Amino acid sequence: MEDLIRDFAEKCRKKLEGFENAEVKCGITGPSGSGKSSLINAIFGEKIAKVGVVETTDREQEFTHRGKGLILVDLPGVGTPNWPQETYIERLRLTQYDCFLLVTTGRFTENDAFLYNELTSRGKPCFVLRNQFDVAVAAGLRDNDHSEDDVRRQIEANIRESLQPSSPARVYLTSAWHPTKYDLGLLLTDVSDALSGIKRERFIADMASYSGESLKKKRAVALELMPIYAGLAAANGLNPIPGVDIAADITLLVKMGGAIAQIYGLTSNQFEYIKRLLGSNAIPGLLAKLAQFAAKYLAREGIVLLLKSIATRTATKQVAKWVPFVGPLVSAGIAWKSTFMLGEQMVDEAEALAREILEAIVSGSKLPPPQ
């Protein structure tokens, strides 16, 4: 039986490594000034790309949270002397990418239409964005007394015309300054739906939450990790050395808390982006809750306090493992159950906090641009 538990724990370890090492490569095209840097930061929910600097178009630039996972690649423009149409896809190895975001703040060019049609003909998911839509809405109202719906219909028609002979099923109208107000949340949901397997899980884990639907998707991914961590904890429960399994449990629980925090956008770097996004509308109580969550689940001291709250089970684990034959299995079962229960508690609290943040962002729709 102990061998079965260890074999299962090894499978859990490999599955966790597979999730942690999974990569989703998403190419982004668009002219200078189309707000790609702000959009990249909004997708991650973290300041990754510098905003307001001169963009280079001679080579691709990769952006990611932690070196793995979701990788957003700012691609050089197609149809330039350095990047002619004929060799563009092959030189940049675009067939190895998982999806593409085509960004504009105006009409797409013939070169953009070429790239869109070539990629879609090769079965690559391509999502067409008109970024800085808030600016277009303000200009439409000011200059022509057009409503938001009028501006939306006009932009969508112009973009579909410019991408002939193909036409996107949907044109996403986005604003990094107002991530919950227009189509950014829908875009991220649709991108995740276009992926499959572990790549889909990795994208959901790394994308920011701008809708209730995205929170549901994140919960499903987070809960998928619980039996994995519980399986690793069960193996710790078989450790015959007094005290070592508790130390291993603390390390494991801190890692689990960090993984859940990253999924829900509650890490320290993401805190800073949330503060910028909320601006003067930031609620001190909300920021205090972010700090409390970090102290409770992301620090060893907080995990120790949580373990003390289940002192009875911990004590049972220490005693049970010394009972011949049966003891280690009892200890492994206790480790499994306590880790799984604590993981569910982490997910519940993280989701509640992320939902409160989302509501605060929605309520503060008139936001200054995050810098």
C-alpha positions as CSV (number, residue, x, y, z in Angstrom):
1,M,0.0,0.0,0.0
2,E,2.8,2.4,0.9
3,D,4.4,1.7,-2.6
4,L,1.0,2.6,-4.2
5,I,0.9,5.9,-2.3
6,R,4.5,6.7,-3.3
7,D,3.8,5.8,-6.9
8,F,0.7,8.0,-6.9
9,A,2.7,10.8,-5.3
10,E,5.3,10.5,-8.1
11,K,2.5,10.8,-10.7
12,C,1.3,13.9,-8.8
13,R,4.8,15.4,-8.9
14,K,5.1,14.9,-12.6
15,K,1.7,16.3,-13.2
16,L,2.5,19.4,-11.2
17,E,5.8,19.8,-13.1
18,G,3.9,19.5,-16.3
19,F,1.5,22.3,-15.3
20,E,4.3,24.5,-14.0
21,N,6.4,24.1,-17.2
22,A,3.5,24.3,-19.7
23,E,3.8,27.2,-22.1
24,V,1.2,29.1,-24.2
25,K,2.8,31.3,-26.8
26,C,0.5,34.1,-28.1
27,G,1.7,36.5,-30.8
28,I,0.6,40.1,-30.8
29,T,0.8,42.4,-33.8
30,G,0.0,46.0,-34.1
31,P,1.4,49.4,-35.0
32,S,3.3,51.7,-32.6
33,G,0.9,53.7,-30.5
34,S,-1.9,51.0,-30.5
35,G,-1.4,50.4,-26.8
36,K,0.1,47.0,-27.0
37,S,2.2,47.5,-23.8
38,S,-0.8,48.5,-21.8
39,L,-2.8,45.7,-23.2
40,I,-0.1,43.2,-22.3
41,N,-0.1,44.4,-18.7
42,A,-3.8,44.2,-18.6
43,I,-3.9,40.6,-19.8
44,F,-1.4,39.6,-17.2
45,G,-2.9,41.8,-14.5
46,E,0.7,42.9,-13.7
47,K,3.1,45.5,-14.9
48,I,5.3,43.5,-17.3
49,A,5.8,45.7,-20.3
50,K,7.0,49.3,-20.1
51,V,4.4,51.8,-21.2
52,G,5.2,55.0,-23.2
53,V,8.6,53.9,-24.5
54,V,9.5,53.8,-28.1
55,E,8.5,50.5,-29.6
56,T,11.0,48.5,-31.7
57,T,9.7,46.7,-34.7
58,D,12.8,44.9,-35.9
59,R,12.5,41.8,-33.7
60,E,10.1,39.9,-31.5
61,Q,9.9,40.7,-27.8
62,E,8.7,38.2,-25.2
63,F,6.7,39.0,-22.1
64,T,5.8,36.6,-19.3
65,H,5.0,36.5,-15.6
66,R,7.8,34.1,-14.4
67,G,9.7,32.9,-17.5
68,K,7.1,30.2,-18.2
69,G,3.4,29.8,-18.6
70,L,1.7,32.4,-20.8
71,I,4.1,34.1,-23.1
72,L,2.9,37.2,-25.1
73,V,5.2,38.0,-28.0
74,D,5.2,41.5,-29.5
75,L,5.9,40.7,-33.2
76,P,7.6,43.0,-35.7
77,G,5.4,44.4,-38.4
78,V,4.8,42.3,-41.5
79,G,5.5,43.6,-45.0
80,T,8.5,45.8,-44.1
81,P,11.9,45.6,-45.9
82,N,13.3,43.6,-42.9
83,W,10.2,41.4,-42.7
84,P,8.7,40.8,-46.1
85,Q,5.4,38.8,-46.4
86,E,7.1,36.0,-48.3
87,T,9.3,34.8,-45.4
88,Y,7.5,36.4,-42.4
89,I,5.8,33.3,-41.0
90,E,8.6,30.9,-41.6
91,R,11.4,33.2,-40.2
92,L,9.4,33.9,-37.0
93,R,8.2,30.2,-36.8
94,L,4.7,31.4,-36.3
95,T,3.3,27.9,-36.9
96,Q,4.7,27.0,-33.5
97,Y,2.5,29.6,-31.8
98,D,-0.8,28.7,-30.1
99,C,-2.8,31.8,-30.9
100,F,-2.6,35.5,-32.1
101,L,-4.0,38.9,-31.2
102,L,-4.1,41.3,-34.1
103,V,-4.3,44.8,-32.6
104,T,-5.2,48.1,-34.2
105,T,-6.5,51.6,-33.3
106,G,-7.7,52.2,-36.9
107,R,-8.2,50.2,-40.1
108,F,-6.1,47.1,-40.8
109,T,-3.6,47.4,-43.7
110,E,-3.2,45.0,-46.6
111,N,-0.2,43.5,-44.8
112,D,-2.4,42.9,-41.7
113,A,-5.1,41.3,-43.9
114,F,-2.4,39.0,-45.5
115,L,-1.2,37.9,-42.1
116,Y,-4.7,37.3,-40.7
117,N,-5.7,35.3,-43.8
118,E,-2.5,33.2,-43.8
119,L,-2.7,32.4,-40.1
120,T,-6.4,31.5,-40.1
121,S,-5.9,29.3,-43.3
122,R,-3.3,27.4,-41.3
123,G,-5.8,26.8,-38.5
124,K,-4.3,29.2,-36.0
125,P,-6.8,31.0,-33.7
126,C,-6.6,34.7,-34.5
127,F,-8.4,37.3,-32.4
128,V,-9.0,40.8,-33.9
129,L,-8.9,43.7,-31.5
130,R,-9.6,47.4,-31.8
131,N,-7.8,48.7,-28.8
132,Q,-8.2,52.1,-27.0
133,F,-12.0,51.8,-27.7
134,D,-12.7,54.3,-24.9
135,V,-10.8,57.0,-26.9
136,A,-12.9,56.2,-30.0
137,V,-16.1,56.4,-28.1
138,A,-15.2,59.8,-26.6
139,A,-14.2,61.1,-30.1
140,G,-17.4,59.7,-31.6
141,L,-19.6,61.5,-29.1
142,R,-17.6,64.7,-29.2
143,D,-17.2,65.0,-33.0
144,N,-20.3,63.3,-34.4
145,D,-22.7,62.9,-31.4
146,H,-22.5,59.1,-31.9
147,S,-23.4,56.7,-29.2
148,E,-21.1,53.9,-28.0
149,D,-23.2,51.4,-30.1
150,D,-22.9,53.6,-33.2
151,V,-19.1,53.7,-32.8
152,R,-19.0,50.0,-32.2
153,R,-21.0,49.2,-35.3
154,Q,-18.9,51.5,-37.5
155,I,-15.6,50.1,-36.2
156,E,-16.7,46.5,-36.6
157,A,-17.9,47.1,-40.2
158,N,-14.6,48.9,-41.1
159,I,-12.4,46.2,-39.7
160,R,-14.4,43.3,-41.3
161,E,-14.1,45.1,-44.6
162,S,-10.4,45.6,-44.3
163,L,-9.8,41.9,-43.5
164,Q,-11.5,40.6,-46.7
165,P,-11.7,38.0,-48.2
166,S,-12.0,36.5,-44.7
167,S,-13.9,38.1,-41.9
168,P,-13.5,37.5,-38.1
169,A,-16.5,36.1,-36.3
170,R,-16.1,38.8,-33.7
171,V,-14.2,42.1,-33.4
172,Y,-13.1,42.7,-29.8
173,L,-13.2,46.4,-28.7
174,T,-10.9,46.8,-25.7
175,S,-9.3,49.3,-23.4
176,A,-6.5,48.5,-21.0
177,W,-7.5,51.6,-19.0
178,H,-11.0,50.1,-18.5
179,P,-10.5,46.3,-18.6
180,T,-14.0,45.4,-17.3
181,K,-16.0,47.9,-19.4
182,Y,-15.8,46.6,-22.9
183,D,-14.6,43.2,-24.4
184,L,-11.3,42.4,-22.8
185,G,-12.9,39.9,-20.4
186,L,-14.8,38.2,-23.2
187,L,-11.6,38.1,-25.3
188,L,-9.7,36.3,-22.6
189,T,-12.5,33.8,-22.1
190,D,-12.7,33.1,-25.9
191,V,-8.9,32.7,-26.1
192,S,-9.0,30.1,-23.3
193,D,-11.8,28.3,-25.1
194,A,-9.8,28.1,-28.3
195,L,-7.0,26.2,-26.4
196,S,-7.2,22.7,-25.1
197,G,-5.7,20.5,-22.4
198,I,-2.9,21.8,-20.2
199,K,-2.4,24.8,-22.4
200,R,-5.9,25.9,-21.7
201,E,-5.4,25.5,-18.0
202,R,-2.1,27.4,-18.1
203,F,-3.7,30.3,-20.0
204,I,-6.6,30.5,-17.5
205,A,-4.1,30.4,-14.6
206,D,-2.0,33.3,-16.0
207,M,-4.7,35.6,-17.4
208,A,-6.2,38.4,-15.3
209,S,-9.8,38.2,-14.1
210,Y,-12.2,40.8,-15.6
211,S,-15.5,38.8,-15.5
212,G,-17.4,36.4,-13.4
213,E,-16.9,33.8,-16.1
214,S,-13.1,34.0,-15.8
215,L,-13.4,33.5,-12.0
216,K,-15.3,30.3,-12.6
217,K,-12.7,29.1,-15.0
218,K,-9.9,29.9,-12.5
219,R,-11.7,28.0,-9.7
220,A,-11.9,24.9,-11.9
221,V,-8.1,25.1,-12.6
222,A,-7.2,25.8,-8.9
223,L,-9.3,22.9,-7.7
224,E,-7.6,20.6,-10.2
225,L,-4.4,21.2,-8.3
226,M,-5.8,20.2,-4.9
227,P,-5.6,16.4,-5.3
228,I,-2.1,16.9,-6.7
229,Y,-0.8,18.7,-3.6
230,A,-2.8,16.3,-1.4
231,G,-1.0,13.4,-3.1
232,L,2.4,14.9,-2.4
233,A,1.3,15.5,1.2
234,A,0.3,11.9,1.6
235,A,3.8,10.8,0.6
236,N,5.2,13.2,3.3
237,G,2.9,11.4,5.8
238,L,4.8,8.2,5.1
239,N,8.1,9.8,6.3
240,P,9.3,7.9,9.4
241,I,11.4,10.7,10.8
242,P,9.7,12.7,13.5
243,G,9.1,16.3,12.6
244,V,10.4,16.1,9.0
245,D,7.0,15.5,7.5
246,I,5.7,18.7,9.3
247,A,8.5,20.8,7.8
248,A,7.8,19.3,4.4
249,D,4.1,20.0,4.8
250,I,4.8,23.6,5.6
251,T,6.9,24.0,2.4
252,L,4.3,22.3,0.4
253,L,1.4,24.4,1.7
254,V,3.4,27.6,1.1
255,K,3.9,26.5,-2.5
256,M,0.2,25.6,-2.8
257,G,-0.8,29.0,-1.4
258,G,1.6,30.8,-3.9
259,A,0.1,28.8,-6.8
260,I,-3.5,29.8,-5.8
261,A,-2.5,33.4,-5.3
262,Q,-0.9,33.5,-8.8
263,I,-4.0,32.0,-10.4
264,Y,-6.3,34.6,-8.8
265,G,-3.9,37.6,-9.3
266,L,-3.0,38.1,-5.6
267,T,0.8,38.1,-5.6
268,S,2.8,41.1,-4.5
269,N,3.5,42.3,-8.1
270,Q,-0.2,41.9,-9.0
271,F,-1.1,43.9,-5.8
272,E,0.8,46.9,-7.2
273,Y,-1.0,46.7,-10.6
274,I,-4.4,46.5,-8.7
275,K,-3.5,49.7,-6.8
276,R,-2.6,51.5,-10.0
277,L,-5.8,50.3,-11.7
278,L,-8.0,51.4,-8.8
279,G,-6.2,54.7,-8.5
280,S,-8.0,57.1,-6.2
281,N,-10.8,54.6,-5.9
282,A,-8.7,52.1,-4.1
283,I,-10.4,51.0,-0.9
284,P,-8.0,50.8,2.1
285,G,-10.0,47.9,3.5
286,L,-9.6,45.9,0.3
287,L,-5.8,46.5,0.2
288,A,-5.7,45.4,3.9
289,K,-7.4,42.2,2.9
290,L,-4.8,41.6,0.2
291,A,-2.1,42.0,2.8
292,Q,-4.0,39.7,5.2
293,F,-4.3,37.0,2.6
294,A,-0.6,37.2,1.9
295,A,0.3,36.9,5.6
296,K,-2.0,34.0,6.0
297,Y,-1.3,31.8,3.0
298,L,2.0,33.0,1.4
299,A,4.3,33.1,4.4
300,R,5.6,30.2,6.5
301,E,4.5,31.9,9.7
302,G,0.9,32.1,8.5
303,I,1.0,28.4,7.5
304,V,2.3,27.4,10.9
305,L,-0.6,29.2,12.5
306,L,-3.0,27.3,10.2
307,L,-1.4,24.0,11.1
308,K,-1.8,24.9,14.8
309,S,-5.5,25.4,14.1
310,I,-5.6,21.7,13.2
311,A,-3.4,20.7,16.0
312,T,-5.5,17.6,16.8
313,R,-5.0,16.1,13.4
314,T,-1.3,17.0,13.4
315,A,-0.8,15.3,16.7
316,T,-2.7,12.2,15.5
317,K,-0.4,12.2,12.5
318,Q,2.7,12.2,14.6
319,V,1.5,9.4,16.9
320,A,-0.2,7.3,14.2
321,K,2.9,6.9,12.0
322,W,4.6,4.9,14.8
323,V,1.9,2.3,14.8
324,P,3.4,-0.7,12.9
325,F,2.0,-1.2,9.4
326,V,-1.2,0.7,9.8
327,G,0.3,3.9,11.3
328,P,2.0,5.3,8.1
329,L,-1.1,4.7,6.1
330,V,-3.2,6.6,8.7
331,S,-0.7,9.4,8.6
332,A,-0.8,9.5,4.8
333,G,-4.6,9.7,4.9
334,I,-4.6,12.5,7.4
335,A,-2.0,14.4,5.4
336,W,-4.1,14.0,2.2
337,K,-7.3,15.1,3.9
338,S,-5.9,18.1,5.8
339,T,-4.0,19.4,2.7
340,F,-7.1,19.0,0.5
341,M,-9.3,20.8,3.0
342,L,-6.8,23.6,3.5
343,G,-6.4,24.0,-0.2
344,E,-10.2,24.3,-0.7
345,Q,-10.2,27.0,2.1
346,M,-7.4,28.9,0.2
347,V,-9.4,28.7,-3.1
348,D,-12.6,29.9,-1.4
349,E,-10.8,32.9,0.2
350,A,-8.8,33.7,-2.9
351,E,-11.9,33.7,-5.1
352,A,-13.9,35.8,-2.6
353,L,-11.1,38.4,-2.6
354,A,-10.6,38.3,-6.4
355,R,-14.4,38.8,-6.8
356,E,-14.3,41.8,-4.4
357,I,-11.4,43.3,-6.5
358,L,-13.4,42.7,-9.7
359,E,-16.4,44.5,-8.2
360,A,-14.2,47.4,-7.2
361,I,-12.7,47.7,-10.7
362,V,-16.2,47.6,-12.2
363,S,-17.5,50.2,-9.9
364,G,-14.6,52.5,-10.6
365,S,-15.1,52.5,-14.4
366,K,-13.7,56.0,-14.8
367,L,-10.1,55.1,-14.2
368,P,-6.8,56.8,-15.0
369,P,-4.5,54.8,-17.2
370,P,-2.3,52.4,-15.3
371,Q,1.4,53.4,-15.7
